[in-house]
Amino acid sequence: MAGHRPMDLCNGGVFWSCCVPFEATTIPTNTTSSIIPEEVIDPECGQVYYTRGAKIVGGENAKFGQNPWQVAIVKQQFLNQKISCGGALIKRRWIVTAAHCVFKTPANNIKIRLGDYNLRAATEQYPHEEYSVKRKVVEVEVLDSEECQTWMKSVGRREKIFSNMLCAGYKDGGHDSCQGDSGSPLSLRDDGRVILIGLVSWACGINRYNNEIPLTERIVGGNRSYEGEFPWQVSIRLTHPQAGKVGHWCGGVLVDKQWVITAAHCIINPLFMLPQAKHWEVRVGEYHQKMEDGYEQTYPVSDVFHYPLYKGYDNDIALMKLSESVQTNEFVQPICLPTSSRFDYFDRECVASGWGKLDHNRKGSDVLQKVRINVFDNSLCQQAYYNKFKISIRNWHLCAGTDDEKGGKGTCHGDSGGPLQCKIGSTWYLAGVTSFGSGCAKPGFPDVYTKITHYLEWIQQLMFLY
């Protein structure tokens, strides 16, 4: 093929690949194509030696060689490998990255890729014909720690900003790092030099697929989720004082490294009243209930709070505080709470998830399920539930599901307490937690969720006080 790549045969497979002879093609010296520069024998830190004219979120494509210290952390598994994080070269043999990128990965399963620009091209001189996925850069504002802490509290985030942390980004969003950027450098240009000042660590509402997984249509009428698609989904697990370990009892959602929201009826119901923390555990990183994937972490619960006015179908919300902060990674992340009580979710991409029954006559699912549903005006649920069951739908309820005669899409037994998540822009927000329905997605009866915006002040007060 004389060094050319007119077809995908050179991509190889699991066990083979073909080599491209670099000497077969001569590139004129006046071309703007990528030319491998001469080796810099004794590089000075923070200096860029090679640039070429040519997301992170809201940024722009980096120029070739603009960040020569950027590295890719490659994790190797049986017969495959994947780039999991970024990092920064600070010495000839030393890389810094985020701890959660490599915490549980053996050193012999990690490789460092340097000098890469287009992740899907075999070389810079011969880029893949169909792809152009490049390392990315974005300019962000560094915020004062106190200002950052105040802003975080105002939007319902509980994390504390300590002196060993650095807060950067924009309050209005749109320019920032994203999933897959973990461990990558935050750099400051000063007097012609580039100085490493931080590493990408954590955020909320972003899954390991950069929130770009296509939605397919059990929960009821849905499909199995992708592993890590909803990293804030948790399994609430019960140890009953008489029956012993029951295992998965309800769903829940991680809204902070140490706080989980679920439904109050999961802990206080006609079967039992168990608001004591000692009866509960929370498993994060769960996907398959009967298989260990290596990402699961189980935490004891230290405190349980149900809404004081909870009764029956009203005010069905509870918070659980974990005994310690969870270790976040691509399979464990908090979802974002709404920033205002005026949030609405009409015409949004909303998904319910859980391990509940696939239909009324079947057992619960072992694998986390998802279903895309619509949010409706509460009057639709009021008409359905009051006429049939004499249940009033209040402003603390949220009505979502399908409104056609077929029905067949929604939550079922075992999904209680799990999240109704809605995507706004590129970020997932918690709209509601599964509360009650007509059975399992019966026609003409959308499901009813506890509306999170109604309880924002209560949630924020508890997370601040405890």
SULRAWO-V412134 format. One record per residue. N is the residue number from 1. RES is the residue in three letters. OMEGA is omega in whole degrees, -180 to 180 (none if undefined). Layout:
n=N res=RES omega=OMEGA
n=N res=RES omega=OMEGA
This chain:
n=1 res=MET omega=174
n=2 res=ALA omega=173
n=3 res=GLY omega=180
n=4 res=HIS omega=179
n=5 res=ARG omega=-176
n=6 res=PRO omega=-178
n=7 res=MET omega=-173
n=8 res=ASP omega=-178
n=9 res=LEU omega=-177
n=10 res=CYS omega=178
n=11 res=ASN omega=-180
n=12 res=GLY omega=179
n=13 res=GLY omega=-179
n=14 res=VAL omega=-171
n=15 res=PHE omega=-177
n=16 res=TRP omega=171
n=17 res=SER omega=179
n=18 res=CYS omega=-175
n=19 res=CYS omega=178
n=20 res=VAL omega=-180
n=21 res=PRO omega=-177
n=22 res=PHE omega=-175
n=23 res=GLU omega=-176
n=24 res=ALA omega=-177
n=25 res=THR omega=179
n=26 res=THR omega=179
n=27 res=ILE omega=-180
n=28 res=PRO omega=-176
n=29 res=THR omega=-178
n=30 res=ASN omega=-179
n=31 res=THR omega=176
n=32 res=THR omega=179
n=33 res=SER omega=-180
n=34 res=SER omega=176
n=35 res=ILE omega=-179
n=36 res=ILE omega=-177
n=37 res=PRO omega=176
n=38 res=GLU omega=-179
n=39 res=GLU omega=174
n=40 res=VAL omega=-171
n=41 res=ILE omega=-177
n=42 res=ASP omega=-174
n=43 res=PRO omega=175
n=44 res=GLU omega=-175
n=45 res=CYS omega=175
n=46 res=GLY omega=-179
n=47 res=GLN omega=177
n=48 res=VAL omega=-176
n=49 res=TYR omega=-176
n=50 res=TYR omega=177
n=51 res=THR omega=178
n=52 res=ARG omega=176
n=53 res=GLY omega=177
n=54 res=ALA omega=none
n=55 res=LYS omega=163
n=56 res=ILE omega=-173
n=57 res=VAL omega=177
n=58 res=GLY omega=-179
n=59 res=GLY omega=-180
n=60 res=GLU omega=178
n=61 res=ASN omega=175
n=62 res=ALA omega=173
n=63 res=LYS omega=-180
n=64 res=PHE omega=179
n=65 res=GLY omega=-177
n=66 res=GLN omega=179
n=67 res=ASN omega=-173
n=68 res=PRO omega=178
n=69 res=TRP omega=179
n=70 res=GLN omega=177
n=71 res=VAL omega=175
n=72 res=ALA omega=176
n=73 res=ILE omega=-177
n=74 res=VAL omega=176
n=75 res=LYS omega=-179
n=76 res=GLN omega=174
n=77 res=GLN omega=-177
n=78 res=PHE omega=176
n=79 res=LEU omega=176
n=80 res=ASN omega=177
n=81 res=GLN omega=179
n=82 res=LYS omega=174
n=83 res=ILE omega=-173
n=84 res=SER omega=-175
n=85 res=CYS omega=171
n=86 res=GLY omega=178
n=87 res=GLY omega=-178
n=88 res=ALA omega=177
n=89 res=LEU omega=-179
n=90 res=ILE omega=172
n=91 res=LYS omega=-178
n=92 res=ARG omega=-177
n=93 res=ARG omega=-176
n=94 res=TRP omega=179
n=95 res=ILE omega=170
n=96 res=VAL omega=177
n=97 res=THR omega=179
n=98 res=ALA omega=-176
n=99 res=ALA omega=-176
n=100 res=HIS omega=179
n=101 res=CYS omega=-171
n=102 res=VAL omega=-170
n=103 res=PHE omega=-175
n=104 res=LYS omega=-178
n=105 res=THR omega=178
n=106 res=PRO omega=-177
n=107 res=ALA omega=-178
n=108 res=ASN omega=176
n=109 res=ASN omega=-178
n=110 res=ILE omega=171
n=111 res=LYS omega=179
n=112 res=ILE omega=178
n=113 res=ARG omega=-179
n=114 res=LEU omega=175
n=115 res=GLY omega=-180
n=116 res=ASP omega=-180
n=117 res=TYR omega=176
n=118 res=ASN omega=-171
n=119 res=LEU omega=-175
n=120 res=ARG omega=176
n=121 res=ALA omega=180
n=122 res=ALA omega=177
n=123 res=THR omega=177
n=124 res=GLU omega=180
n=125 res=GLN omega=-178
n=126 res=TYR omega=-179
n=127 res=PRO omega=177
n=128 res=HIS omega=-173
n=129 res=GLU omega=-170
n=130 res=GLU omega=-173
n=131 res=TYR omega=175
n=132 res=SER omega=179
n=133 res=VAL omega=-172
n=134 res=LYS omega=169
n=135 res=ARG omega=-172
n=136 res=LYS omega=177
n=137 res=VAL omega=176
n=138 res=VAL omega=176
n=139 res=GLU omega=-180
n=140 res=VAL omega=178
n=141 res=GLU omega=175
n=142 res=VAL omega=-176
n=143 res=LEU omega=172
n=144 res=ASP omega=-175
n=145 res=SER omega=180
n=146 res=GLU omega=178
n=147 res=GLU omega=179
n=148 res=CYS omega=180
n=149 res=GLN omega=179
n=150 res=THR omega=-180
n=151 res=TRP omega=-180
n=152 res=MET omega=178
n=153 res=LYS omega=-177
n=154 res=SER omega=180
n=155 res=VAL omega=172
n=156 res=GLY omega=178
n=157 res=ARG omega=-174
n=158 res=ARG omega=-174
n=159 res=GLU omega=178
n=160 res=LYS omega=177
n=161 res=ILE omega=-179
n=162 res=PHE omega=-176
n=163 res=SER omega=179
n=164 res=ASN omega=177
n=165 res=MET omega=178
n=166 res=LEU omega=-176
n=167 res=CYS omega=-178
n=168 res=ALA omega=-180
n=169 res=GLY omega=178
n=170 res=TYR omega=-178
n=171 res=LYS omega=-178
n=172 res=ASP omega=179
n=173 res=GLY omega=175
n=174 res=GLY omega=179
n=175 res=HIS omega=-175
n=176 res=ASP omega=172
n=177 res=SER omega=-178
n=178 res=CYS omega=179
n=179 res=GLN omega=-176
n=180 res=GLY omega=177
n=181 res=ASP omega=-178
n=182 res=SER omega=178
n=183 res=GLY omega=-179
n=184 res=SER omega=-173
n=185 res=PRO omega=164
n=186 res=LEU omega=-170
n=187 res=SER omega=178
n=188 res=LEU omega=177
n=189 res=ARG omega=-176
n=190 res=ASP omega=175
n=191 res=ASP omega=176
n=192 res=GLY omega=179
n=193 res=ARG omega=177
n=194 res=VAL omega=-175
n=195 res=ILE omega=176
n=196 res=LEU omega=-178
n=197 res=ILE omega=-179
n=198 res=GLY omega=177
n=199 res=LEU omega=177
n=200 res=VAL omega=-177
n=201 res=SER omega=-174
n=202 res=TRP omega=174
n=203 res=ALA omega=180
n=204 res=CYS omega=171
n=205 res=GLY omega=-179
n=206 res=ILE omega=178
n=207 res=ASN omega=-174
n=208 res=ARG omega=179
n=209 res=TYR omega=-177
n=210 res=ASN omega=178
n=211 res=ASN omega=-177
n=212 res=GLU omega=177
n=213 res=ILE omega=178
n=214 res=PRO omega=-180
n=215 res=LEU omega=175
n=216 res=THR omega=-177
n=217 res=GLU omega=none
n=218 res=ARG omega=169
n=219 res=ILE omega=179
n=220 res=VAL omega=178
n=221 res=GLY omega=-180
n=222 res=GLY omega=-178
n=223 res=ASN omega=178
n=224 res=ARG omega=179
n=225 res=SER omega=171
n=226 res=TYR omega=-180
n=227 res=GLU omega=-179
n=228 res=GLY omega=-179
n=229 res=GLU omega=178
n=230 res=PHE omega=-172
n=231 res=PRO omega=177
n=232 res=TRP omega=178
n=233 res=GLN omega=179
n=234 res=VAL omega=175
n=235 res=SER omega=176
n=236 res=ILE omega=-172
n=237 res=ARG omega=-171
n=238 res=LEU omega=165
n=239 res=THR omega=-175
n=240 res=HIS omega=-177
n=241 res=PRO omega=177
n=242 res=GLN omega=-174
n=243 res=ALA omega=-178
n=244 res=GLY omega=-176
n=245 res=LYS omega=178
n=246 res=VAL omega=-177
n=247 res=GLY omega=-178
n=248 res=HIS omega=180
n=249 res=TRP omega=-178
n=250 res=CYS omega=171
n=251 res=GLY omega=176
n=252 res=GLY omega=-178
n=253 res=VAL omega=180
n=254 res=LEU omega=-179
n=255 res=VAL omega=-178
n=256 res=ASP omega=-178
n=257 res=LYS omega=-177
n=258 res=GLN omega=-175
n=259 res=TRP omega=180
n=260 res=VAL omega=174
n=261 res=ILE omega=177
n=262 res=THR omega=179
n=263 res=ALA omega=180
n=264 res=ALA omega=-178
n=265 res=HIS omega=174
n=266 res=CYS omega=-176
n=267 res=ILE omega=177
n=268 res=ILE omega=-174
n=269 res=ASN omega=-179
n=270 res=PRO omega=-180
n=271 res=LEU omega=-178
n=272 res=PHE omega=171
n=273 res=MET omega=-176
n=274 res=LEU omega=178
n=275 res=PRO omega=-180
n=276 res=GLN omega=-175
n=277 res=ALA omega=-174
n=278 res=LYS omega=-178
n=279 res=HIS omega=-169
n=280 res=TRP omega=170
n=281 res=GLU omega=178
n=282 res=VAL omega=177
n=283 res=ARG omega=177
n=284 res=VAL omega=-180
n=285 res=GLY omega=-178
n=286 res=GLU omega=176
n=287 res=TYR omega=179
n=288 res=HIS omega=-173
n=289 res=GLN omega=-176
n=290 res=LYS omega=179
n=291 res=MET omega=176
n=292 res=GLU omega=179
n=293 res=ASP omega=180
n=294 res=GLY omega=-178
n=295 res=TYR omega=-177
n=296 res=GLU omega=173
n=297 res=GLN omega=-180
n=298 res=THR omega=-176
n=299 res=TYR omega=171
n=300 res=PRO omega=177
n=301 res=VAL omega=-179
n=302 res=SER omega=-179
n=303 res=ASP omega=176
n=304 res=VAL omega=179
n=305 res=PHE omega=171
n=306 res=HIS omega=-178
n=307 res=TYR omega=-173
n=308 res=PRO omega=-176
n=309 res=LEU omega=179
n=310 res=TYR omega=175
n=311 res=LYS omega=176
n=312 res=GLY omega=-177
n=313 res=TYR omega=-175
n=314 res=ASP omega=176
n=315 res=ASN omega=-174
n=316 res=ASP omega=-178
n=317 res=ILE omega=178
n=318 res=ALA omega=175
n=319 res=LEU omega=174
n=320 res=MET omega=174
n=321 res=LYS omega=-179
n=322 res=LEU omega=-177
n=323 res=SER omega=177
n=324 res=GLU omega=180
n=325 res=SER omega=178
n=326 res=VAL omega=174
n=327 res=GLN omega=-177
n=328 res=THR omega=174
n=329 res=ASN omega=-176
n=330 res=GLU omega=178
n=331 res=PHE omega=-180
n=332 res=VAL omega=179
n=333 res=GLN omega=174
n=334 res=PRO omega=171
n=335 res=ILE omega=179
n=336 res=CYS omega=170
n=337 res=LEU omega=175
n=338 res=PRO omega=-178
n=339 res=THR omega=-178
n=340 res=SER omega=177
n=341 res=SER omega=-179
n=342 res=ARG omega=177
n=343 res=PHE omega=170
n=344 res=ASP omega=-171
n=345 res=TYR omega=176
n=346 res=PHE omega=179
n=347 res=ASP omega=176
n=348 res=ARG omega=175
n=349 res=GLU omega=-175
n=350 res=CYS omega=-175
n=351 res=VAL omega=170
n=352 res=ALA omega=-178
n=353 res=SER omega=179
n=354 res=GLY omega=180
n=355 res=TRP omega=-176
n=356 res=GLY omega=-179
n=357 res=LYS omega=179
n=358 res=LEU omega=166
n=359 res=ASP omega=-170
n=360 res=HIS omega=-173
n=361 res=ASN omega=-176
n=362 res=ARG omega=180
n=363 res=LYS omega=179
n=364 res=GLY omega=-179
n=365 res=SER omega=174
n=366 res=ASP omega=-177
n=367 res=VAL omega=-180
n=368 res=LEU omega=-178
n=369 res=GLN omega=178
n=370 res=LYS omega=174
n=371 res=VAL omega=178
n=372 res=ARG omega=-178
n=373 res=ILE omega=-180
n=374 res=ASN omega=175
n=375 res=VAL omega=-177
n=376 res=PHE omega=171
n=377 res=ASP omega=-176
n=378 res=ASN omega=-179
n=379 res=SER omega=179
n=380 res=LEU omega=178
n=381 res=CYS omega=178
n=382 res=GLN omega=-180
n=383 res=GLN omega=-177
n=384 res=ALA omega=-171
n=385 res=TYR omega=180
n=386 res=TYR omega=-180
n=387 res=ASN omega=-175
n=388 res=LYS omega=-172
n=389 res=PHE omega=-177
n=390 res=LYS omega=176
n=391 res=ILE omega=179
n=392 res=SER omega=178
n=393 res=ILE omega=-174
n=394 res=ARG omega=-179
n=395 res=ASN omega=174
n=396 res=TRP omega=175
n=397 res=HIS omega=175
n=398 res=LEU omega=-174
n=399 res=CYS omega=-177
n=400 res=ALA omega=179
n=401 res=GLY omega=174
n=402 res=THR omega=-178
n=403 res=ASP omega=180
n=404 res=ASP omega=-177
n=405 res=GLU omega=-178
n=406 res=LYS omega=-177
n=407 res=GLY omega=171
n=408 res=GLY omega=177
n=409 res=LYS omega=179
n=410 res=GLY omega=-177
n=411 res=THR omega=-179
n=412 res=CYS omega=-178
n=413 res=HIS omega=-179
n=414 res=GLY omega=177
n=415 res=ASP omega=-177
n=416 res=SER omega=178
n=417 res=GLY omega=-180
n=418 res=GLY omega=-172
n=419 res=PRO omega=157
n=420 res=LEU omega=-175
n=421 res=GLN omega=-179
n=422 res=CYS omega=-177
n=423 res=LYS omega=178
n=424 res=ILE omega=-171
n=425 res=GLY omega=180
n=426 res=SER omega=-173
n=427 res=THR omega=177
n=428 res=TRP omega=177
n=429 res=TYR omega=178
n=430 res=LEU omega=180
n=431 res=ALA omega=-178
n=432 res=GLY omega=171
n=433 res=VAL omega=-175
n=434 res=THR omega=-177
n=435 res=SER omega=-179
n=436 res=PHE omega=178
n=437 res=GLY omega=-177
n=438 res=SER omega=-175
n=439 res=GLY omega=175
n=440 res=CYS omega=175
n=441 res=ALA omega=179
n=442 res=LYS omega=180
n=443 res=PRO omega=178
n=444 res=GLY omega=-178
n=445 res=PHE omega=172
n=446 res=PRO omega=178
n=447 res=ASP omega=179
n=448 res=VAL omega=-178
n=449 res=TYR omega=172
n=450 res=THR omega=-174
n=451 res=LYS omega=-173
n=452 res=ILE omega=-177
n=453 res=THR omega=180
n=454 res=HIS omega=-174
n=455 res=TYR omega=-176
n=456 res=LEU omega=-177
n=457 res=GLU omega=179
n=458 res=TRP omega=180
n=459 res=ILE omega=-177
n=460 res=GLN omega=179
n=461 res=GLN omega=-180
n=462 res=LEU omega=-178
n=463 res=MET omega=178
n=464 res=PHE omega=-176
n=465 res=LEU omega=-175
n=466 res=TYR omega=none
